[in-house]
Amino acid sequence: MGRLFLIDAVGAVALVGLWYFCLATYNHRRGTKALRWVEAACSHRGQVTQARWIGASRLQAHLRFAAHWFENAQVTIRPGASSAAHPMDVERLAQTKRDPDF
């Protein structure tokens, strides 16, 4: 019995780790793509001076504009996957479908 529990626990940890890694990689690709869109939109009037990841799901970029339109402009991009990708959201959605007053 204890052996099966250990195997299940290791399998669950491996599955959650794989899920986290896959979504983090997906978020990084989407965040980088969104940052390129921001750079293209500001191409003639400003530029991205610094970009850094805050955790696995937020990209923060500092912008510098010509003629000092804005002094400390920054944008935070949250490229997260669809809300159904998070297990708690799936559970909440299931609860809502069962109990419309939830």
C-alpha atoms as one frame of an Amber mdcrd trajectory, in Angstrom:
protein
   0.000   0.000   0.000   2.780   2.438   0.945   4.670   1.620  -2.226   1.686
   2.433  -4.444   1.176   5.733  -2.630   4.816   6.646  -3.227   4.560   5.775
  -6.930   1.369   7.843  -7.251   2.938  10.793  -5.415   6.055  10.747  -7.606
   3.893  10.470 -10.736   1.722  13.398  -9.618   4.744  15.590  -8.881   6.252
  14.721 -12.273   2.971  15.501 -14.047   2.549  18.857 -12.287   6.188  19.722
 -13.017   5.732  18.913 -16.693   2.491  20.926 -16.809   4.225  23.941 -15.198
   7.234  23.722 -17.532   5.046  23.479 -20.650   2.867  26.444 -19.658   5.875
  28.548 -18.632   7.494  27.902 -22.016   4.224  28.740 -23.765   3.904  31.984
 -21.747   7.472  33.002 -22.580   6.847  32.549 -26.291   3.604  34.539 -26.171
   5.169  37.260 -24.005   8.120  37.651 -26.347   5.759  37.873 -29.305   3.632
  40.527 -27.542   6.760  42.503 -26.674   7.759  42.494 -30.347   4.307  43.925
 -31.169   4.852  46.703 -28.599   8.283  47.433 -30.097   6.797  47.592 -33.588
   4.049  49.954 -32.430   6.619  52.282 -30.831   9.281  51.878 -33.503   9.546
  55.524 -34.581   8.684  57.284 -31.343  10.142  55.085 -28.637  11.995  51.942
 -27.758  12.031  49.194 -25.194  14.991  49.830 -22.884  14.636  46.898 -20.498
  12.521  43.771 -20.296  12.418  41.220 -17.499  10.244  38.318 -16.463   8.456
  38.580 -13.134   7.745  35.011 -12.221   6.712  32.586 -14.904   3.763  34.514
 -16.277   4.464  38.260 -16.359   6.819  40.239 -18.573   7.585  43.815 -17.573
   9.184  46.187 -20.055  10.408  49.740 -19.570   9.953  52.093 -22.500  11.728
  55.303 -23.468   9.971  57.730 -25.775  11.474  60.541 -27.830  10.768  64.111
 -26.713  10.117  62.914 -23.139   6.396  62.309 -23.598   6.473  59.978 -20.636
   9.218  59.813 -18.027   8.834  56.332 -16.573   6.732  54.376 -19.020   6.390
  50.670 -18.476   4.130  47.925 -19.682   3.363  44.619 -17.997   2.373  41.774
 -20.275   0.511  38.803 -18.825   0.517  36.293 -21.669  -1.054  33.535 -19.544
  -2.738  30.644 -21.208  -6.500  30.496 -21.287  -8.133  30.524 -17.884  -9.251
  26.928 -18.340  -5.603  25.845 -18.195  -5.450  26.379 -14.442  -6.897  23.483
 -12.410  -8.672  25.798  -9.944 -10.419  27.588 -12.808 -11.569  24.283 -14.267
 -12.958  23.327 -10.864 -14.669  26.722 -10.503 -16.181  26.378 -13.990 -17.479
  22.903 -13.153 -18.977  24.215  -9.893 -20.678  27.061 -11.760 -22.253  24.658
 -14.239 -23.587  22.468 -11.428 -24.830  25.307  -9.205 -25.982  28.416 -11.107
 -26.137  30.443  -7.847 -22.424  29.930  -7.171
